[in-house]
Amino acid sequence: MTQLFILTRARADLLLLGIAVIWGTAFVAQNIGMQSVGPFTFTGSRFLLGALIVLPLAWREWKTLRARGIVFDRLDYWSWLGMGGLLFFGASFQQIGMVTTSVTNASFFTSLYTALVPLFGWLLFRHVPHWSIWPAAAACVMGTFLLGGGEFSLLTKGDLWVILSALFWGAHVLLVGQVASRRGAPLIVAVAQFLVCGLLASGWASYAETVTLAGLQDGLGSILYAGILSVGVGFTLQVVAQRYTKPADTAILLSAETLFGALTAALWLGETMNTVRQCGALLIFSAIMAVQLVPIWIESRASRPA
């Protein structure tokens, strides 16, 4: 089964761009879903649904690996648990934030994880980041200031929750490719992290929220879209694609979800931004592009013959 997922770098990059489209449009589904169910109910439902969608493929992958003599150990199980935990905090905090922030703000603030990936790589693995990360990080802070309305005090609680979620998204993007590559089991890793995230969110929802059948029925369309496409398709293909492309490609292409999110919010929900907020959004997007493209550009120039 895993042979079906051997990709070239170009095809992996194309998959990542498709994922960005799915995730960007899913922000609207997440926003609409909040009208019917609580954030933990929504998160738990969509990730358990995503796990159910991918489970048959993961089961076939498991049997294939067992036939090849590959056996999972305690480190694998702990890694899957950790990835599910990161996914739970990232998705839940983002969903909580979307109760009181706009889809446009949520999409751009989520993208801050792109600048965090090299910083986490430095802190966790001592990978010294390119110098461009520092001005890019400063630009992200200024962009956040402007996108919040020109005053940090104007940032809503929802904005802050989404910004907090970016920390966990950054750690997840940094680690998920390594975890999936350890045994060559991207589908198993995908299902495991979905189950952990879905069970944690559902368990907390049963404690902190009122879950009703009527609410689930009203939010079914949004849950199906976010569960099948955003989780079942999007996150699974992310795990697969990141095995065949570079982290820089991943961060650049996935960051395009901000544009698709803002565009969908404008077309579907009629969201608009004033000039100050537009400048903030542009600054954030420019920073997350620069942190990936500047090192590549400098390296390519250095490698040219004199």
Secondary structure, DSSP 4 states (H G I P E B T S, - for coil): -GGGG---HHHHHHHHHHHHHHHHHHHHHHHHHTTTS-HHHHHHHHHHHHHHHHHHHHHHHHHHHHHTT----HHHHHHHHHHHHHHHHHHHHHHHHTTTS-HHHHHHHHTTHHHHHHHHHHHHH--PPPTTHHHHHHHHHHHHHHHTTSSGGG--HHHHHHHHHHHHHHHHHHHHHHHHHHHT-HHHHHHHHHHHHHHHHHHHHHHHS---HHHHHHTHHHHHIIIIIIIIIIIHHHHHHTTSS-HHHHHHHHTTHHHHHHHHIIIII-----HHHHHHHHHHHHHHHHHHHHHHHHHHHHHS--
